[in-house]
Amino acid sequence: MTSIGGAEMVDWNLAVATATRLVRPGPEISREEARAVVAELRRHAKASEEHVRLFTRMIPEGTEPQDTPVLVVDRAGWIKANVAGFRELLRPLLTKMEARRSGGPGGAVLGAVGGKVTGVELGMLLSFLASRILGQYETFAPATRELPGSADGGGRLLLVAPNIVHVERELDVDPHDFRLWVALHEETHRTQFTGVPWLRDHLQGEIQSFLDETDVDPMTFLERLREAAQSLSGAGRPEGERGDDSGRSLVDVVQTPAQREVLSRLTAVMSLLEGHADFVMDGVGPEVVGSVAEIREKFQKRRAQGAGRLDQALRKLLGLDAKLRQYKDGEKFVRSVVEEVGMDGFNRVWTSPNTLPTKAEIAKPAEWVARVHRTAES
């Protein structure tokens, strides 16, 4: 934790405390049923390994990638894991902001209250997300005694048991099928990172490039956050004078031109990873998940609609609407490429960073096929 004079840019402990205090309680469930859910999720995660590897053919037969732990957690566990991940990933940026703050005109104010305020705000956002995430492959979070990771210091699969139970009840679907269906999606993400050794470092490098281009002056950063809020709400502009910014998310508004280039590449990679997971989940599903068609239909409707007006507003603010498009666009890309060149042909995407699709190629898969396949064959 970086600090100057004892004042932190983000009070991480307060973020955890705020999020765990505000997060909604999980569904009512007996202790015996909770134990059964945890045990079943662990079994499904283990079974999903073989299903995903056979379908994707990403990991050569006879090889064994580095093992990563599967952790079945509650909402508080998810919060702690993600705060640790944010803290690690944002460390270089916050170090820069600390240095700029110490000599800037707003340093005293930010030093007194900034870390507390930011910690509370981060905690509020995490409390919102903690009741919605079903599972997550954590790529960058450091391993701890409470939340172990892989031997190289990163990589663990989280399954959020109360959220899975909540959604399966809300959708009124077969709980055993739904738990396996979720495990297949998350196992695909684990296979992506364990089967493609360079992917983690590449993604981390892109994220750090994005953060390196961030204007690190704390007062300017706070001003941009305020402008983002005004843009999203339409405040500060007369009716009829709202420009294109009115529909943009917080991430969009704080970008510099250099960040837009990095974000374009990151968007393409995330679309690929999310779309591939959906494609695999649907491809494996019919053989091992009896009610996969019903689950898929109901889940897609839930994903598109959100839980209410507040939910929709926060999704817009956090850029989660863009994530929903990533699932859809990425799945179309993967499906189109596999139909044209087969699974092994699609797997050329994992050869190197140069064979990853661009944002334009995600929308036009034939252009990726032409660049990667026809160039290689000529």
C-alpha positions as CSV (number, residue, x, y, z in Angstrom):
1,M,0.0,0.0,0.0
2,T,1.5,3.3,-1.1
3,S,1.2,6.2,1.2
4,I,2.7,9.6,2.0
5,G,2.5,11.0,5.5
6,G,0.2,8.1,6.4
7,A,-2.5,9.2,3.9
8,E,-3.4,6.6,1.3
9,M,-5.0,7.2,-2.1
10,V,-7.3,4.3,-1.5
11,D,-8.2,2.9,1.9
12,W,-8.4,-0.7,0.9
13,N,-9.4,-2.0,4.3
14,L,-12.3,0.5,4.3
15,A,-13.3,-0.7,0.8
16,V,-13.6,-4.2,2.1
17,A,-15.5,-3.2,5.2
18,T,-17.9,-1.0,3.3
19,A,-18.6,-3.6,0.6
20,T,-19.1,-6.4,3.1
21,R,-21.4,-4.2,5.2
22,L,-23.5,-3.1,2.3
23,V,-23.7,-6.3,0.2
24,R,-27.1,-7.9,0.1
25,P,-27.6,-11.1,2.1
26,G,-27.6,-14.3,0.1
27,P,-30.5,-16.6,-0.4
28,E,-31.9,-18.5,2.6
29,I,-30.3,-21.9,2.7
30,S,-29.7,-24.5,5.4
31,R,-26.2,-25.3,6.5
32,E,-26.5,-28.9,5.1
33,E,-27.7,-27.6,1.7
34,A,-24.9,-25.1,1.6
35,R,-22.3,-27.8,2.1
36,A,-24.0,-29.9,-0.6
37,V,-23.8,-26.9,-3.0
38,V,-20.2,-26.3,-2.3
39,A,-19.3,-30.0,-2.8
40,E,-21.3,-30.2,-6.0
41,L,-19.6,-27.0,-7.5
42,R,-16.2,-28.5,-6.8
43,R,-17.2,-31.7,-8.5
44,H,-18.5,-29.9,-11.5
45,A,-15.4,-27.7,-11.7
46,K,-13.2,-30.9,-11.8
47,A,-15.5,-32.6,-14.4
48,S,-15.5,-29.5,-16.6
49,E,-11.7,-29.7,-17.1
50,E,-12.0,-32.8,-19.2
51,H,-15.1,-31.6,-21.1
52,V,-13.5,-28.2,-22.0
53,R,-10.1,-29.7,-23.0
54,L,-11.7,-32.3,-25.3
55,F,-13.9,-29.7,-26.9
56,T,-11.4,-26.9,-27.4
57,R,-8.3,-29.0,-28.1
58,M,-6.3,-26.1,-26.7
59,I,-4.1,-28.3,-24.5
60,P,-2.2,-31.0,-26.3
61,E,-2.9,-34.5,-25.2
62,G,-0.4,-35.8,-22.7
63,T,0.6,-32.4,-21.4
64,E,-0.5,-31.0,-18.1
65,P,-0.7,-27.2,-17.5
66,Q,0.1,-25.6,-14.2
67,D,-2.6,-26.3,-11.7
68,T,-4.7,-23.5,-10.4
69,P,-7.0,-23.8,-7.3
70,V,-10.8,-23.8,-7.5
71,L,-12.3,-21.7,-4.6
72,V,-16.0,-21.8,-3.8
73,V,-16.6,-18.5,-2.0
74,D,-19.4,-16.4,-0.5
75,R,-19.9,-12.7,-1.4
76,A,-17.5,-11.5,1.2
77,G,-14.8,-13.8,-0.1
78,W,-15.4,-12.5,-3.6
79,I,-15.0,-8.9,-2.3
80,K,-11.7,-9.7,-0.5
81,A,-10.3,-11.4,-3.6
82,N,-11.2,-8.5,-5.9
83,V,-9.9,-5.8,-3.6
84,A,-6.6,-7.7,-3.5
85,G,-6.6,-7.8,-7.3
86,F,-7.4,-4.1,-7.7
87,R,-4.7,-3.2,-5.2
88,E,-2.1,-5.2,-7.1
89,L,-3.1,-4.0,-10.6
90,L,-3.5,-0.4,-9.6
91,R,-0.3,-0.2,-7.6
92,P,1.9,1.6,-10.3
93,L,-0.9,4.1,-11.1
94,L,-1.5,4.9,-7.4
95,T,2.2,5.3,-6.8
96,K,2.3,8.0,-9.5
97,M,-0.7,9.7,-8.1
98,E,0.7,9.7,-4.6
99,A,3.9,11.4,-5.9
100,R,1.9,14.1,-7.8
101,R,-0.5,14.6,-4.9
102,S,2.3,15.4,-2.4
103,G,3.4,18.5,-4.2
104,G,0.1,19.6,-5.7
105,P,-2.3,22.3,-4.5
106,G,-4.9,19.7,-3.6
107,G,-2.6,17.5,-1.7
108,A,-3.7,18.4,1.8
109,V,-7.4,17.9,1.1
110,L,-6.8,14.6,-0.7
111,G,-4.4,13.5,2.0
112,A,-7.0,14.1,4.7
113,V,-10.1,12.6,3.1
114,G,-9.3,11.3,-0.3
115,G,-8.3,7.8,0.7
116,K,-11.4,7.3,2.9
117,V,-13.8,8.7,0.3
118,T,-12.3,6.5,-2.5
119,G,-12.4,3.5,-0.2
120,V,-16.1,4.0,0.5
121,E,-16.9,4.6,-3.2
122,L,-15.0,1.4,-4.2
123,G,-16.7,-0.5,-1.5
124,M,-20.1,0.6,-2.7
125,L,-19.4,-0.5,-6.3
126,L,-18.1,-3.8,-5.1
127,S,-21.1,-4.4,-2.9
128,F,-23.3,-4.0,-6.1
129,L,-21.2,-6.4,-8.1
130,A,-20.7,-9.0,-5.4
131,S,-24.3,-10.1,-5.5
132,R,-24.2,-10.5,-9.4
133,I,-21.0,-12.3,-10.2
134,L,-21.5,-16.1,-10.6
135,G,-17.9,-17.0,-11.2
136,Q,-14.5,-15.5,-12.2
137,Y,-11.1,-16.6,-13.2
138,E,-8.8,-14.3,-11.3
139,T,-5.6,-13.7,-13.3
140,F,-3.6,-11.1,-11.4
141,A,-4.6,-11.3,-7.7
142,P,-1.7,-12.3,-5.3
143,A,-2.1,-15.5,-3.4
144,T,-2.8,-15.4,0.3
145,R,-3.3,-18.0,3.0
146,E,-7.1,-17.3,2.9
147,L,-7.2,-17.1,-0.9
148,P,-4.5,-19.3,-2.4
149,G,-3.4,-19.0,-6.0
150,S,-1.2,-20.9,-8.5
151,A,2.5,-21.4,-7.8
152,D,3.5,-18.5,-10.0
153,G,1.6,-16.0,-7.8
154,G,-1.6,-15.6,-9.9
155,G,-4.5,-17.6,-11.1
156,R,-7.4,-19.0,-9.3
157,L,-11.0,-19.9,-10.2
158,L,-13.7,-18.4,-8.0
159,L,-17.3,-19.8,-7.9
160,V,-19.7,-17.6,-5.9
161,A,-22.0,-20.1,-4.4
162,P,-24.8,-17.8,-3.0
163,N,-25.1,-16.0,-6.3
164,I,-25.4,-19.3,-8.3
165,V,-28.1,-20.5,-6.0
166,H,-29.9,-17.2,-6.2
167,V,-29.9,-17.2,-10.0
168,E,-30.9,-20.8,-10.4
169,R,-33.9,-20.2,-8.1
170,E,-34.8,-16.9,-9.9
171,L,-34.7,-18.6,-13.3
172,D,-36.5,-21.7,-12.0
173,V,-34.1,-24.1,-13.8
174,D,-32.6,-27.5,-12.8
175,P,-30.0,-26.5,-10.1
176,H,-27.6,-29.4,-10.9
177,D,-27.6,-28.6,-14.6
178,F,-27.2,-24.8,-13.9
179,R,-24.2,-25.4,-11.6
180,L,-22.5,-27.5,-14.2
181,W,-23.3,-25.0,-17.0
182,V,-21.7,-22.1,-14.9
183,A,-18.7,-24.3,-14.2
184,L,-18.2,-25.0,-17.9
185,H,-18.0,-21.3,-18.7
186,E,-15.5,-20.5,-15.9
187,E,-13.4,-23.6,-16.6
188,T,-13.0,-22.3,-20.2
189,H,-11.5,-19.1,-18.9
190,R,-9.1,-21.2,-16.7
191,T,-8.2,-23.3,-19.8
192,Q,-7.5,-20.1,-21.8
193,F,-4.9,-18.8,-19.3
194,T,-3.3,-22.1,-18.4
195,G,-3.2,-23.4,-22.0
196,V,-1.8,-20.1,-23.4
197,P,1.3,-19.3,-21.4
198,W,1.8,-15.8,-22.8
199,L,-1.8,-14.6,-22.4
200,R,-1.6,-13.5,-18.8
201,D,1.5,-11.3,-19.3
202,H,0.1,-9.9,-22.5
203,L,-3.1,-8.9,-20.9
204,Q,-1.4,-7.4,-17.9
205,G,0.9,-5.5,-20.2
206,E,-2.0,-4.0,-22.1
207,I,-3.8,-3.0,-18.8
208,Q,-0.6,-1.4,-17.5
209,S,-0.2,0.5,-20.8
210,F,-3.7,1.8,-20.3
211,L,-3.0,2.9,-16.8
212,D,0.4,4.4,-17.7
213,E,-1.5,6.8,-20.1
214,T,-3.8,7.9,-17.3
215,D,-3.5,11.6,-16.4
216,V,-2.0,11.1,-12.9
217,D,-2.8,14.5,-11.5
218,P,-5.2,13.7,-8.7
219,M,-7.3,16.9,-9.0
220,T,-7.6,16.4,-12.8
221,F,-8.6,12.8,-12.2
222,L,-11.4,13.8,-9.8
223,E,-12.5,16.5,-12.2
224,R,-12.8,13.9,-14.9
225,L,-14.9,11.7,-12.6
226,R,-17.2,14.6,-12.0
227,E,-17.5,15.3,-15.7
228,A,-18.3,11.6,-16.2
229,A,-21.1,11.7,-13.7
230,Q,-22.6,14.8,-15.3
231,S,-22.3,13.3,-18.7
232,L,-24.1,10.1,-17.7
233,S,-26.9,12.0,-15.9
234,G,-27.2,14.9,-18.4
235,A,-26.6,17.3,-15.6
236,G,-25.0,20.7,-16.3
237,R,-26.4,20.9,-19.9
238,P,-29.6,22.4,-21.1
239,E,-32.2,20.0,-22.6
240,G,-31.4,19.5,-26.2
241,E,-27.7,20.3,-25.9
242,R,-26.5,16.9,-24.8
243,G,-23.7,15.7,-27.1
244,D,-22.5,12.2,-27.8
245,D,-20.9,11.9,-24.3
246,S,-24.4,11.5,-22.7
247,G,-24.4,7.8,-23.5
248,R,-20.8,7.0,-22.6
249,S,-19.6,5.1,-19.6
250,L,-17.2,6.2,-17.0
251,V,-14.3,4.3,-18.7
252,D,-15.0,6.0,-22.0
253,V,-15.0,9.5,-20.6
254,V,-11.7,9.3,-18.8
255,Q,-9.7,8.1,-21.8
256,T,-6.9,9.9,-23.5
257,P,-6.3,9.3,-27.3
258,A,-3.5,6.8,-26.5
259,Q,-5.8,5.0,-24.1
260,R,-8.4,4.6,-26.8
261,E,-5.9,2.6,-28.8
262,V,-5.1,0.3,-25.9
263,L,-8.7,0.0,-25.0
264,S,-9.6,-1.1,-28.5
265,R,-7.1,-3.9,-28.3
266,L,-8.3,-4.8,-24.8
267,T,-11.9,-4.8,-26.0
268,A,-11.0,-7.2,-28.8
269,V,-9.2,-9.6,-26.4
270,M,-12.0,-9.6,-23.8
271,S,-14.6,-10.1,-26.5
272,L,-12.6,-13.1,-27.7
273,L,-12.3,-14.6,-24.2
274,E,-15.9,-14.1,-23.2
275,G,-17.3,-15.1,-26.6
276,H,-15.1,-18.3,-26.6
277,A,-16.4,-19.2,-23.1
278,D,-20.0,-18.8,-24.3
279,F,-19.3,-20.8,-27.4
280,V,-17.6,-23.7,-25.5
281,M,-20.4,-23.6,-22.8
282,D,-23.0,-24.1,-25.5
283,G,-20.9,-26.6,-27.5
284,V,-20.3,-28.9,-24.5
285,G,-23.7,-28.3,-22.9
286,P,-26.0,-30.5,-25.0
287,E,-23.9,-33.6,-24.2
288,V,-23.6,-33.1,-20.4
289,V,-26.3,-30.5,-19.5
290,G,-29.8,-31.9,-20.2
291,S,-31.7,-28.7,-19.9
292,V,-29.1,-26.4,-21.5
293,A,-31.5,-24.9,-24.1
294,E,-33.9,-23.8,-21.3
295,I,-31.1,-22.4,-19.2
296,R,-29.5,-20.5,-22.1
297,E,-32.8,-18.9,-23.1
298,K,-33.7,-17.8,-19.6
299,F,-30.2,-16.6,-18.8
300,Q,-29.9,-14.6,-21.9
301,K,-33.2,-12.7,-21.1
302,R,-32.0,-12.1,-17.6
303,R,-28.6,-10.9,-18.9
304,A,-30.2,-8.4,-21.3
305,Q,-32.9,-7.0,-19.0
306,G,-31.0,-6.4,-15.8
307,A,-32.7,-6.4,-12.4
308,G,-34.3,-2.9,-12.5
309,R,-33.7,0.8,-13.2
310,L,-31.0,1.2,-10.6
311,D,-29.3,-1.9,-11.9
312,Q,-29.4,-0.6,-15.5
313,A,-28.1,2.8,-14.5
314,L,-25.1,1.3,-12.6
315,R,-24.4,-1.1,-15.5
316,K,-24.2,1.9,-17.8
317,L,-22.0,3.8,-15.4
318,L,-19.6,0.9,-15.0
319,G,-19.5,0.0,-18.7
320,L,-21.2,-3.4,-18.1
321,D,-23.4,-2.9,-21.1
322,A,-20.3,-3.0,-23.2
323,K,-19.4,-6.3,-21.5
324,L,-22.7,-7.8,-22.6
325,R,-21.9,-6.8,-26.2
326,Q,-18.5,-8.6,-25.7
327,Y,-20.3,-11.8,-25.0
328,K,-22.5,-11.5,-28.1
329,D,-19.9,-10.2,-30.6
330,G,-17.2,-12.5,-29.4
331,E,-19.4,-15.6,-29.6
332,K,-20.4,-14.7,-33.2
333,F,-16.7,-14.3,-34.1
334,V,-15.7,-17.7,-32.6
335,R,-18.7,-19.4,-34.2
336,S,-18.0,-17.9,-37.6
337,V,-14.3,-18.8,-37.6
338,V,-14.9,-22.4,-36.4
339,E,-17.5,-22.9,-39.1
340,E,-15.1,-21.7,-41.8
341,V,-11.8,-23.2,-40.7
342,G,-12.6,-25.7,-37.9
343,M,-11.6,-25.8,-34.3
344,D,-7.9,-26.3,-35.0
345,G,-8.0,-23.5,-37.5
346,F,-9.6,-21.2,-34.9
347,N,-7.0,-22.2,-32.3
348,R,-4.4,-20.4,-34.3
349,V,-5.8,-17.4,-32.5
350,W,-3.7,-18.5,-29.4
351,T,-0.4,-18.6,-31.3
352,S,0.9,-15.2,-30.3
353,P,-0.4,-11.6,-29.6
354,N,-0.1,-11.0,-33.4
355,T,-2.8,-13.6,-34.1
356,L,-5.3,-12.2,-31.7
357,P,-8.2,-10.5,-33.5
358,T,-8.5,-6.7,-33.7
359,K,-11.7,-5.0,-32.7
360,A,-12.6,-4.6,-36.4
361,E,-11.9,-8.3,-37.0
362,I,-14.2,-9.3,-34.1
363,A,-17.0,-7.6,-36.1
364,K,-15.8,-9.1,-39.4
365,P,-14.4,-12.6,-38.8
366,A,-13.6,-13.2,-42.4
367,E,-10.9,-10.5,-42.2
368,W,-9.2,-12.4,-39.4
369,V,-9.3,-15.6,-41.4
370,A,-7.8,-13.8,-44.4
371,R,-5.0,-12.3,-42.3
372,V,-4.0,-15.3,-40.2
373,H,-4.8,-18.2,-42.5
374,R,-4.4,-17.0,-46.1
375,T,-1.3,-15.1,-45.2
376,A,0.3,-18.1,-43.5
377,E,-0.6,-20.3,-46.5
378,S,0.7,-18.0,-49.2
